[in-house]
Structure formats: structure tokens, C-alpha cells
Amino acid sequence: MVLACLLLIAGCSKSAITPSESGSPSVEGTASPSGSIRIDGSSTVFPISMAVAEEFGSAFPKIKVPVKQSGTGGGMKQFTVGEVDICDASREIKESEVEACKANGVEYIELTVAFDGMAVVANPENDWCDCITVEQLKNIWRPESDGQITKWSDVNPDWPDEELKLYGPGTDSGTFEYFTEAVVGEARASRPDYTASENDNALVRGVAADKGALGYFGYAYFAENKDQLKLLSVNDGKDCVAPSEETVRDGTYTPLSRPLFIYVSKESLTRPEVVKFIKFYLDNVEQLSSEVGYVPITEAVAKENNKLLEEALNKS
């Protein structure tokens, strides 16, 4: 399904940041509402929501929008019990989370806000590996690798006996779930002996400081720190392909490409400040997601987002 979504992507033109654009559902409520909007969830989606929140704050300074990043799973735990208005998510909502929402009377809409390629990175001093296969990644990260693969030469005998130090997202991260499912073949199946963090910037610092490091996180974090990291191409059995806007857009960077979401509580959409924020988000996410290193959504996806929002508002 991810690849199907990716193939829909076409080039997107940038427009100026604006509180509202023609063609979007009209914003109801007072001209200068106040209040607070609670957002938590994916560290991958965090830069997008943070960029939107900062621009929104300039346009509507009376509305406070603190954005936190406890991982997709951590955000969903709060969202399913009504503790946050919006959950940033780097994966689709799980069936268990859907059931939790139903049990707690939480209705929601799912909006696709960008597409992302997952970056596999090494330390810049690594001069032996430019491309790594999905099979090698699986051998490294599968649970049975704990204690077996400890050096780069364990992965490929042509590589040096450099100690292999692994860095990756914590278990509450949607990136962790997506990577393990795409690479290992089972969501959440991973060796435990790696440096884990829900903060991708901490992972960047770890890989940048360790010659034998290998890590993974959202491509945007590599793009922001490319001078400190070495980007590896990934071979899915056909060819070595590096993540980029083009390869994520055309679906050739497999299997580490995915859509990114925000989940919005319908109950929260009864508050004018939340409505203003979501409409502002949809009006400006194509430009802002591109600015922070993600692949923008297509015009078709943008229209579907506005349709879902309008339907939710008409029923509220």
C-alpha cells in the first residue's frame, strides 16, 4: 500500500505561508481565538508539526501549540484516551489502538501529511560500506543476531573487524515498528543490544561520534545533519538505491519508504482553535514538509485531506 501511495506523488509547487487559502474549508469561529492544542507522537513527524506550529503561532499568537515527541506508540497511548488533540504518527493506527479509541469514545480522522524515506547511516570514517542489502540489515537487526553479529566483518568478511555499534529508535517509535516489519519481517522483532532513543537527534550524535556505528531514522534527520553522517544506499535485491525526494516519490527506494500521518480527534474539532490549526496545517504542509526534508503530498492527497476534514466538520 505504501508503494501505491508513493506512486501517486507528482511534483508540488511551493506557495507562500498563509493562514487560509481559497478552496479550503472555511474557518469558523472568532477572528482571534485563544486556547491550547495538545500534540504528541512520532519523532519523525515532529519536525513537520513543529514547523507548522511555529508558523501558526506567528499568525495566531493567542493559541498555544506545544508539540511533543514521545514516539508514535507513546502518542497513541494518550490519543486513545483523549489526552491529546492530535497524534503525529509514522505508521497507520494499529487495530489494538482502533479498539482502544472505540472503547473510550474517541473518534478521529486520519490525514496524510508527507512521505518519508528511512535513512540507513554510518559514520563518515566508514570507508568500506557504501551500500547494504536488505538481507544484511535483517541479519544484523533480527533478534537472533544478539551476541552473534558484533563486528562489521561478521556481516561481510571483506569488511574490517571494526566493532559494530547500532543506533535506532526506541520501541515506542513508529519508525522502529516500520523498520522491523520491512526489514526483519515482523513488527517489533529486533535485537535488544543497541543504543535506542525516541529523540532522533540523539541518534545522529551517536552515529557521528562512533566510527563503527550503523543506525537508522527518518531521512529528514540525515538531510539536516549530512555533514556529520554517511548515507548508505539500500539494495532490495535489484539495485543499490539511496533515499532522496525522487526515489521516495517514484517508489524505487524500497522497502524503506512510507506515508506520514496526523490523527485528529473529532471531539477536538468542536473547538475553533483546533479547526483553525488543522486548516492552517493542511494549507501549508506541502511547503513546510518540503522545507524540513520530507516529500510533499500530491494534489490528490491534499484534496482527500480537505474532504475528510470537511466531512468531519459537517457532522460535528
Stockholm file with secondary structure:
# STOCKHOLM 1.0

chainA/1-316         MVLACLLLIAGCSKSAITPSESGSPSVEGTASPSGSIRIDGSSTVFPISMAVAEEFGSAFPKIKVPVKQSGTGGGMKQFTVGEVDICDASREIKESEVEACKANGVEYIELTVAFDGMAVVANPENDWCDCITVEQLKNIWRPESDGQITKWSDVNPDWPDEELKLYGPGTDSGTFEYFTEAVVGEARASRPDYTASENDNALVRGVAADKGALGYFGYAYFAENKDQLKLLSVNDGKDCVAPSEETVRDGTYTPLSRPLFIYVSKESLTRPEVVKFIKFYLDNVEQLSSEVGYVPITEAVAKENNKLLEEALNKS
#=GR chainA/1-316 SS CHHHHHTTCCCCCCCCCCSCCTTSCCCCSCSSCCEECCEEECTTTHHHHHHHHHHHHHHCTTEECCBCCSCHHHHHHHHTTTSCSEEEESSCCCHHHHHHHHHTTCCEEEEEEEEEEEEEEECTTCCSCSEEEHHHHHHHHSGGGTTTCCBHHHHCTTSCCCBCEEEEECTTCHHHHHHIIIIISSTTCCCSCSEEESCHHHHHHHHHTCTTEEEEEEHHHHHHTTTTCEEEEEESSSCEECCCHHHHHHTCSCSSEEEEEEEEETTGGGSHHHHHHHHHHHHHHHHHHHHTTCBCCCHHHHHHHHHHHHHHHHHC
#=GC SS_cons         CHHHHHTTCCCCCCCCCCSCCTTSCCCCSCSSCCEECCEEECTTTHHHHHHHHHHHHHHCTTEECCBCCSCHHHHHHHHTTTSCSEEEESSCCCHHHHHHHHHTTCCEEEEEEEEEEEEEEECTTCCSCSEEEHHHHHHHHSGGGTTTCCBHHHHCTTSCCCBCEEEEECTTCHHHHHHIIIIISSTTCCCSCSEEESCHHHHHHHHHTCTTEEEEEEHHHHHHTTTTCEEEEEESSSCEECCCHHHHHHTCSCSSEEEEEEEEETTGGGSHHHHHHHHHHHHHHHHHHHHTTCBCCCHHHHHHHHHHHHHHHHHC
//
